[in-house]
Amino acid sequence: MVLGLIKKFHRLLFAVRHSENIENYEKMKDNKILIIGIIVTVLIAFVASIYGDLINLKIDFIPHSFVLHTILFLSSISSIYLFKKYVNYRIELPKFKTLLKPIGLGLLVSILSSIIMSITLIISSGGSSPEIKIPTSNLSVFQIIIFVFLYASIAEEMLFRGFLLNILKPLKNKGISVLKRKVSFAVIISAIMFGLFHILPFNFNKGLIFTIGMVIAPSLLGIIAGYYQEKYNNNAYAIIVHMAGNIIGIIGTIVMNANS
């Protein structure tokens, strides 16, 4: 009888250890995938920025940023396919009534971002009114709508939310509370990387404060975009938030172009 109890205890102990080993293995596997996902995102963003600057299509209608965003777009689609086991990508047309808050918050963040960028630029310029060349300053309204409002939003969200946020899904249940809303670490990491990406195409040489502003402004938009994508499991929400977040900047560019 005692021998039988010992055998049962041994089997139970083995089962517990086996279960713990499986759990530890899954955690290690998840961590490995997270690291790979981040590295792939960094490489895509870096390569897109480098070749986007080097390649000139020499077509008047197509802006210089088209190459960068095309590399982002195609690389994102390829990565989503290659990592489809770990990336549950989904995109479909959202219901209109669910878009009001995401669009409203996108617009709010757009205004806030404009304020942040203006303040950091003035501080970096020693209080004077700085002159800065905006990459879209030579584009027509039609070009801005096609290549900035639509194409750039889709390409960037395909990478930072479509691929990266989805591959960071193991971090979905961990996060912080902001205004009674849970923001996961997956959303935060993808948003910060989105912010860091926006330093690459711009070389204003305006100092540390302006660079910090360049990271914070798009990161805020990235948090809203990521939050709603994660909430609805739909990349379309991130793209729409991104478009809304670009509206104020686009209007400002159009006005500046009209007055120049």
Summary of the structure (lengths in Angstrom):
residues: 260
radius of gyration: 22.5
end to end distance: 94.9
largest distance: 94.9
contacts: 814
relative contact order: 0.15
helix: 74%
strand: 3%
